[in-house]
């Protein structure tokens, strides 16, 4: 029988997934730790479950970016505009590179033990803080007549780089949204467009990761899901999807305003602090063998 405590735990998992997916603190890591603590999963089970839980946040991103996704379908139907064709090429190349880099890393990471989860988050935190200064400098240059880069200025090599760094996010402790957004900001892409481009390719990366998880780690997924009831899993996914819609919209709107400098700095501090805490809390001490 589904208890009140199980309901609370499921809601917590959903909230953790929604918040950590879009902030630079690695949703895989947060779900890994939360599911190990609440449902006593082993490391491999919790790691697989972290990728599985991206169902809700991915659904939210599909709903939010439905217009962009429809434009990609128009390209497949040979009806897309020049901009839509460029967007399709960006998504395709970035996703392909993500798979080439990310799949081997996932297969290796699923058997890791004693991983220093905090180090990648601390690095991303420092990069985001540097991004805040870069954005401030770019905005000052813009007022002086210097142009900030747009999506159209990205080249084929940029697509490869963005896809490659997104692939690295298959490792525990590495935030997908954090590392791709940071990379786009370092490329001097307008902040709101950087968030949008990062979140858009995240849809395809999450779908691919979900499929790989089911194929390569189906035993771990089955064991992890057995720790939760079907009702609890559905509640967690619904909570993560609803919260994600609001968080995506908030971040993109803030990114288009002058306050993005403070947002980038704040996200960097959050990521660095979270990583510093995890440096003293090894995964093996929190997750069963």
Backbone torsions as a table, in degrees:
resi	resn	phi	psi	omega
1	UNK	NA	135.9	-178.0
2	UNK	-74.1	119.9	-175.8
3	UNK	-97.3	168.6	177.3
4	UNK	-63.2	-38.3	179.8
5	UNK	-63.7	-41.3	177.6
6	UNK	-64.3	-36.6	176.8
7	UNK	-62.0	-46.4	179.9
8	UNK	-61.2	-45.0	179.9
9	UNK	-61.7	-41.0	-179.4
10	UNK	-65.5	-41.6	177.7
11	UNK	-63.9	-41.7	178.9
12	UNK	-60.2	-45.4	179.0
13	UNK	-60.4	-43.2	179.2
14	UNK	-62.6	-42.4	179.2
15	UNK	-66.0	-44.4	179.4
16	UNK	-59.9	-44.1	179.5
17	UNK	-62.6	-47.1	-177.0
18	UNK	-62.7	-45.9	-177.0
19	UNK	-70.6	-47.3	-174.2
20	UNK	-74.4	-23.2	179.9
21	UNK	-63.7	-36.4	-173.6
22	UNK	-104.0	-8.4	173.6
23	UNK	-100.5	157.3	-174.6
24	UNK	-79.9	51.1	-177.2
25	UNK	-126.6	18.3	174.4
26	UNK	60.5	98.5	179.7
27	UNK	-63.0	-34.7	179.3
28	UNK	-58.2	-43.7	-177.4
29	UNK	-68.4	-43.7	-178.0
30	UNK	-66.1	-41.2	177.4
31	UNK	-68.3	-37.8	177.4
32	UNK	-56.7	-48.4	-178.1
33	UNK	-70.2	-43.4	-177.3
34	UNK	-66.3	-44.0	-178.7
35	UNK	-69.7	-32.9	176.9
36	UNK	-67.0	-39.6	-178.2
37	UNK	-74.7	-44.4	-175.2
38	UNK	-81.4	-37.3	-173.9
39	UNK	-117.0	5.4	174.7
40	UNK	57.1	41.4	177.8
41	UNK	-79.3	154.5	173.1
42	UNK	-75.9	172.3	-178.8
43	UNK	-59.2	-50.9	-176.9
44	UNK	-63.2	-37.8	178.2
45	UNK	-66.5	-45.7	-177.7
46	UNK	-67.3	-36.4	179.2
47	UNK	-66.2	-45.4	178.1
48	UNK	-64.6	-40.5	-179.9
49	UNK	-63.6	-34.9	178.8
50	UNK	-60.4	-39.6	177.1
51	UNK	-74.5	-35.8	179.4
52	UNK	-62.9	-36.0	-176.8
53	UNK	-70.0	-5.3	178.5
54	UNK	-73.9	-1.8	178.8
55	UNK	-56.9	-49.2	-176.8
56	UNK	-65.1	-46.1	-178.4
57	UNK	-69.2	-32.9	177.3
58	UNK	-67.5	-41.7	177.5
59	UNK	-60.1	-42.0	179.0
60	UNK	-62.0	-42.3	-180.0
61	UNK	-65.8	-37.3	177.6
62	UNK	-62.3	-43.6	178.7
63	UNK	-64.4	-44.6	-176.7
64	UNK	-67.2	-39.6	-176.6
65	UNK	-103.2	31.5	-176.9
66	UNK	-61.1	-34.7	179.8
67	UNK	-66.8	-43.2	178.8
68	UNK	-64.8	-38.9	179.7
69	UNK	-67.9	-36.7	176.3
70	UNK	-65.5	-34.7	178.6
71	UNK	-67.1	-32.6	176.4
72	UNK	-67.8	-36.0	176.7
73	UNK	-67.0	-34.1	177.5
74	UNK	-63.9	-35.7	177.7
75	UNK	-64.7	-42.7	178.1
76	UNK	-62.3	-29.7	178.7
77	UNK	-88.2	9.6	178.6
78	UNK	61.8	34.3	179.9
79	UNK	-123.8	6.5	-174.4
80	UNK	-76.8	154.1	175.7
81	UNK	-78.3	176.5	179.2
82	UNK	-62.2	-41.0	179.0
83	UNK	-64.7	-42.4	-179.2
84	UNK	-65.8	-35.2	177.5
85	UNK	-67.4	-38.8	177.6
86	UNK	-65.4	-40.5	178.9
87	UNK	-64.6	-40.1	178.6
88	UNK	-62.6	-44.5	179.3
89	UNK	-61.7	-42.6	178.6
90	UNK	-59.8	-49.3	-178.5
91	UNK	-63.8	-43.4	-177.2
92	UNK	-65.0	-49.6	-177.3
93	UNK	-67.2	-43.3	-180.0
94	UNK	-63.3	-41.9	-179.8
95	UNK	-67.3	-39.9	178.4
96	UNK	-61.8	-45.6	179.0
97	UNK	-65.1	-36.9	177.8
98	UNK	-60.0	-43.7	179.4
99	UNK	-65.7	-41.6	-179.0
100	UNK	-63.3	-41.0	-178.6
101	UNK	-85.0	-43.1	-170.5
102	UNK	-75.6	-38.2	-176.5
103	UNK	-59.2	-50.6	178.4
104	UNK	-62.5	-37.2	179.7
105	UNK	-65.5	-39.3	178.5
106	UNK	-63.9	-45.5	-178.5
107	UNK	-62.8	-35.3	178.0
108	UNK	-74.6	-42.9	-175.4
109	UNK	-67.7	-25.8	-177.8
110	UNK	-64.9	-17.0	179.8
111	UNK	-111.7	5.3	-179.5
112	UNK	-69.0	155.9	172.1
113	UNK	-138.1	153.4	178.0
114	UNK	55.8	44.9	-178.9
115	UNK	-79.6	132.1	175.9
116	UNK	-75.8	79.6	-172.7
117	UNK	-61.0	-27.5	-173.7
118	UNK	-74.3	-29.2	-174.5
119	UNK	-58.1	-49.3	179.6
120	UNK	-60.2	-39.0	-179.4
121	UNK	-67.5	-36.0	177.5
122	UNK	-65.0	-40.2	178.6
123	UNK	-64.7	-46.3	178.7
124	UNK	-61.8	-38.4	177.8
125	UNK	-59.5	-45.0	178.8
126	UNK	-64.6	-37.8	178.3
127	UNK	-64.7	-42.2	179.4
128	UNK	-65.3	-37.6	176.0
129	UNK	-63.9	-41.3	176.2
130	UNK	-63.8	-37.2	177.3
131	UNK	-59.7	-38.5	-179.7
132	UNK	-59.6	-43.6	177.1
133	UNK	-67.0	-37.4	179.0
134	UNK	-64.5	-43.0	179.2
135	UNK	-62.9	-44.0	179.5
136	UNK	-60.5	-43.7	178.8
137	UNK	-63.9	-42.3	-179.0
138	UNK	-64.4	-39.5	179.1
139	UNK	-65.0	-37.1	177.2
140	UNK	-66.0	-41.3	177.6
141	UNK	-65.7	-34.8	179.2
142	UNK	-63.3	-39.2	177.8
143	UNK	-67.1	-23.9	179.4
144	UNK	-88.8	-0.9	177.2
145	UNK	106.9	1.6	179.1
146	UNK	-86.2	135.2	-176.1
147	UNK	-87.2	138.9	171.0
148	UNK	-86.2	146.4	-176.7
149	UNK	-68.8	147.9	174.7
150	UNK	-113.9	175.7	-179.8
151	UNK	-57.9	-39.5	-177.4
152	UNK	-61.5	-21.9	-178.7
153	UNK	-84.0	-9.1	178.7
154	UNK	-69.4	142.1	-179.5
155	UNK	-106.2	173.8	-179.9
156	UNK	-57.5	-41.5	-179.5
157	UNK	-64.3	-31.6	177.4
158	UNK	-66.4	-40.3	177.4
159	UNK	-59.5	-42.0	-179.8
160	UNK	-63.7	-43.3	-178.7
161	UNK	-64.6	-45.9	-178.9
162	UNK	-62.4	-42.9	178.1
163	UNK	-64.6	-38.9	-179.3
164	UNK	-65.3	-45.3	-178.8
165	UNK	-68.8	-30.4	176.1
166	UNK	-67.5	-34.2	177.0
167	UNK	-63.0	-35.1	179.1
168	UNK	-62.0	-25.5	-179.5
169	UNK	-67.4	-4.3	174.4
170	UNK	-67.8	-20.0	179.5
171	UNK	-75.9	142.3	175.3
172	UNK	-60.1	140.9	178.3
173	UNK	93.3	-13.8	-179.3
174	UNK	-100.5	122.1	179.4
175	UNK	-82.2	122.0	179.5
176	UNK	-62.5	-52.2	-179.1
177	UNK	-64.7	-36.0	-179.2
178	UNK	-65.6	-45.6	-175.3
179	UNK	-74.1	-35.6	179.7
180	UNK	-75.7	-41.0	177.4
181	UNK	-63.1	-42.7	178.3
182	UNK	-59.6	-42.9	-179.8
183	UNK	-63.3	-44.7	179.5
184	UNK	-64.7	-38.4	178.1
185	UNK	-67.1	-38.0	177.0
186	UNK	-65.5	-26.3	175.6
187	UNK	-80.2	2.8	178.0
188	UNK	68.5	29.0	173.6
189	UNK	-75.2	141.7	178.3
190	UNK	-51.1	131.4	-172.2
191	UNK	-50.6	-48.3	-177.8
192	UNK	-64.9	-33.2	177.4
193	UNK	-72.5	-33.4	178.0
194	UNK	-62.7	-45.6	177.8
195	UNK	-62.8	-43.6	-178.0
196	UNK	-64.1	-45.0	-179.4
197	UNK	-67.0	-35.4	177.8
198	UNK	-66.8	-48.5	-177.7
199	UNK	-65.9	-34.8	-177.3
200	UNK	-65.0	-49.3	-179.1
201	UNK	-72.1	-18.3	176.9
202	UNK	-64.6	-26.8	179.0
203	UNK	-60.1	-49.2	-176.1
204	UNK	-73.0	-34.3	176.6
205	UNK	-64.6	-40.9	-179.2
206	UNK	-67.7	-40.4	178.5
207	UNK	-63.3	-43.5	178.9
208	UNK	-65.0	-41.3	179.8
209	UNK	-64.2	-38.8	179.0
210	UNK	-62.3	-45.0	179.5
211	UNK	-64.4	-43.1	179.6
212	UNK	-64.1	-38.5	179.5
213	UNK	-62.7	-43.3	179.9
214	UNK	-65.3	-35.6	-177.5
215	UNK	-78.6	-50.3	-172.2
216	UNK	-84.9	-25.5	-174.7
217	UNK	-130.0	37.7	-174.7
218	UNK	-63.8	-30.5	178.8
219	UNK	-68.4	-41.8	178.7
220	UNK	-67.0	-38.8	178.7
221	UNK	-64.3	-45.0	179.8
222	UNK	-61.0	-43.0	179.7
223	UNK	-65.7	-39.4	-179.8
224	UNK	-66.4	-43.8	-178.5
225	UNK	-68.4	-26.2	178.1
226	UNK	-70.1	-18.4	178.2
227	UNK	-77.0	-19.8	177.1
228	UNK	-117.0	149.4	173.6
229	UNK	-76.9	161.4	177.6
230	UNK	-59.9	-39.3	178.5
231	UNK	-61.3	-44.0	-179.8
232	UNK	-63.7	-40.6	179.1
233	UNK	-63.3	-45.2	-180.0
234	UNK	-62.0	-42.6	179.2
235	UNK	-62.0	-44.2	-179.9
236	UNK	-61.3	-42.3	-179.0
237	UNK	-67.2	-43.3	179.9
238	UNK	-63.8	-44.0	179.2
239	UNK	-60.9	-44.9	-178.9
240	UNK	-64.9	-36.4	-179.5
241	UNK	-68.2	-47.4	-178.1
242	UNK	-64.5	-46.7	179.6
243	UNK	-63.4	-36.2	-178.1
244	UNK	-62.6	-38.0	179.6
245	UNK	-57.9	-42.6	-179.9
246	UNK	-71.4	-40.0	-177.2
247	UNK	-68.4	-42.7	177.9
248	UNK	-59.1	-48.9	-178.4
249	UNK	-61.5	-42.1	-179.7
250	UNK	-62.3	-48.3	-176.3
251	UNK	-64.8	-42.4	-179.2
252	UNK	-67.8	-39.7	178.9
253	UNK	-66.7	-42.8	178.7
254	UNK	-64.8	-36.4	-178.3
255	UNK	-63.1	-25.0	-179.6
256	UNK	-86.0	1.8	-178.8
257	UNK	-113.5	172.3	-179.1
258	UNK	-64.7	-21.7	-178.2
259	UNK	-71.3	-4.5	-179.9
260	UNK	-60.2	-29.7	178.9
261	UNK	-60.4	-44.9	-179.5
262	UNK	-71.7	-35.1	179.1
263	UNK	-64.6	-47.4	-179.8
264	UNK	-60.7	-42.9	179.2
265	UNK	-64.6	-42.6	-179.5
266	UNK	-64.7	-42.8	178.3
267	UNK	-63.3	-38.4	178.3
268	UNK	-63.6	-42.6	179.1
269	UNK	-64.9	-42.0	178.8
270	UNK	-61.1	-46.9	-179.2
271	UNK	-63.5	-44.4	-178.7
272	UNK	-64.4	-44.1	-179.7
273	UNK	-64.6	-42.1	178.9
274	UNK	-62.7	-41.6	178.5
275	UNK	-65.3	-39.8	179.7
276	UNK	-63.0	-39.7	178.7
277	UNK	-64.8	-44.2	-178.4
278	UNK	-68.8	-24.4	178.2
279	UNK	-60.6	-27.8	179.9
280	UNK	-100.3	7.2	179.5
281	UNK	-132.5	75.8	-177.6
282	UNK	-55.1	146.2	-177.3
283	UNK	-58.1	-38.7	-175.8
284	UNK	-64.4	-25.8	179.9
285	UNK	-80.2	-16.1	-178.8
286	UNK	-104.5	-26.5	-174.9
287	UNK	-115.0	134.4	-179.0
288	UNK	-63.2	154.0	-179.0
289	UNK	-71.8	NA	NA
